[in-house]
Amino acid sequence: MVSTTLPTASTNGLVDQAAQSADQAIRSTQRATNHALDSLASGVQNLRHDAAPVMNRAAEQASTMAHRGLDAIRETSHRVTESVRHGSDSTVNYIKEEPVKAMLIAAGAGAALMALVYLLSRSRAHD
């Protein structure tokens, strides 16, 4: 036969104490979790705050280097253009002043180029 006994006051007291201990443990865990999340959020905000100036400085330096590169390209392009223009003017003036010599130089350069092409094509034919 199963005996049913009514809970006594001491049993009720133990159950209440266990429930209170569990509630206290849950609240303590919630407080610790909230504190940890607050610390994490604060750390992320501090990191974001500290990283912003570094990122801005890096962007400014990249922009400065890009502008310097473009300026250098423009300057080099200008110098090359002036050099080609000067060489062209010098060539035209030489041809005007010395037309016979210019024609002989052109003929000699053409003959040398043709000889080189002939030698290259002949060496490839033997391979």
C-alpha positions as CSV (number, residue, x, y, z in Angstrom):
1,M,0.0,0.0,0.0
2,V,1.2,3.5,-0.9
3,S,1.3,5.8,1.9
4,T,0.6,9.5,1.2
5,T,1.9,11.9,3.7
6,L,1.3,15.5,3.7
7,P,4.4,17.7,3.3
8,T,5.6,19.1,6.5
9,A,6.6,22.6,7.3
10,S,10.3,21.6,7.1
11,T,9.9,20.1,3.7
12,N,8.1,23.3,2.5
13,G,10.9,25.3,4.0
14,L,13.6,23.4,2.1
15,V,11.7,23.7,-1.2
16,D,11.3,27.4,-0.7
17,Q,15.0,27.8,0.2
18,A,16.0,25.9,-3.0
19,A,13.7,28.0,-5.1
20,Q,15.2,31.2,-3.5
21,S,18.7,30.0,-4.1
22,A,17.9,29.2,-7.7
23,D,16.3,32.7,-8.2
24,Q,19.4,34.3,-6.6
25,A,21.7,32.3,-8.9
26,I,19.7,33.3,-12.0
27,R,19.7,37.0,-11.0
28,S,23.4,36.8,-10.2
29,T,24.1,35.2,-13.6
30,Q,21.9,37.9,-15.3
31,R,23.8,40.7,-13.6
32,A,27.2,39.2,-14.6
33,T,26.0,38.7,-18.2
34,N,24.7,42.2,-18.4
35,H,27.9,43.6,-17.0
36,A,29.9,41.5,-19.5
37,L,27.8,42.7,-22.4
38,D,28.1,46.4,-21.2
39,S,31.8,46.0,-21.0
40,L,31.9,44.5,-24.5
41,A,29.7,47.2,-26.0
42,S,31.9,49.8,-24.3
43,G,35.1,48.2,-25.7
44,V,33.6,48.1,-29.2
45,Q,32.7,51.8,-29.0
46,N,36.1,52.7,-27.7
47,L,37.7,50.7,-30.6
48,R,35.5,52.4,-33.1
49,H,36.3,55.8,-31.6
50,D,40.1,55.0,-31.7
51,A,40.0,53.5,-35.1
52,A,38.3,56.4,-36.9
53,P,41.2,58.8,-36.7
54,V,43.6,56.1,-37.9
55,M,41.4,55.3,-40.8
56,N,41.0,59.0,-41.7
57,R,44.8,59.4,-41.6
58,A,45.3,56.4,-43.8
59,A,42.8,57.7,-46.3
60,E,44.4,61.1,-46.3
61,Q,47.9,59.6,-46.9
62,A,46.6,57.4,-49.7
63,S,45.0,60.4,-51.3
64,T,48.2,62.5,-50.9
65,M,50.2,59.7,-52.5
66,A,47.7,59.4,-55.4
67,H,48.0,63.1,-56.1
68,R,51.8,63.0,-56.0
69,G,51.7,60.1,-58.4
70,L,49.4,62.0,-60.8
71,D,51.6,65.1,-60.6
72,A,54.7,63.1,-61.3
73,I,53.0,61.4,-64.3
74,R,51.9,64.8,-65.6
75,E,55.4,66.3,-65.2
76,T,57.0,63.3,-66.9
77,S,54.5,63.4,-69.8
78,H,55.2,67.1,-70.2
79,R,59.0,66.5,-70.3
80,V,58.6,63.7,-72.8
81,T,56.4,65.8,-75.0
82,E,58.9,68.7,-74.9
83,S,61.8,66.3,-75.6
84,V,60.0,64.8,-78.6
85,R,59.1,68.2,-79.9
86,H,62.7,69.4,-79.6
87,G,64.0,66.2,-81.3
88,S,61.5,66.7,-84.1
89,D,62.4,70.3,-84.6
90,S,66.1,69.4,-84.5
91,T,65.6,66.7,-87.2
92,V,63.6,69.0,-89.4
93,N,66.3,71.7,-89.1
94,Y,69.1,69.2,-89.9
95,I,67.2,68.0,-92.9
96,K,66.7,71.6,-94.1
97,E,70.4,72.5,-93.5
98,E,72.0,69.3,-94.8
99,P,69.5,67.6,-97.2
100,V,72.2,65.4,-98.9
101,K,73.7,64.1,-95.7
102,A,70.2,63.5,-94.3
103,M,69.3,61.4,-97.3
104,L,72.6,59.4,-97.1
105,I,72.0,58.7,-93.4
106,A,68.4,57.6,-94.1
107,A,69.6,55.3,-96.9
108,G,72.4,53.8,-94.8
109,A,69.9,53.2,-91.9
110,G,67.4,51.6,-94.3
111,A,70.1,49.4,-95.8
112,A,71.3,48.3,-92.3
113,L,67.8,47.5,-91.3
114,M,67.1,45.5,-94.4
115,A,70.4,43.5,-93.9
116,L,69.4,42.8,-90.3
117,V,65.9,41.6,-91.4
118,Y,67.6,39.4,-94.1
119,L,70.0,37.9,-91.6
120,L,67.2,37.2,-89.1
121,S,64.9,35.6,-91.7
122,R,67.8,33.5,-93.0
123,S,68.8,32.2,-89.5
124,R,65.1,31.2,-88.8
125,A,64.9,29.4,-92.2
126,H,67.9,27.2,-91.1
127,D,66.3,26.3,-87.8
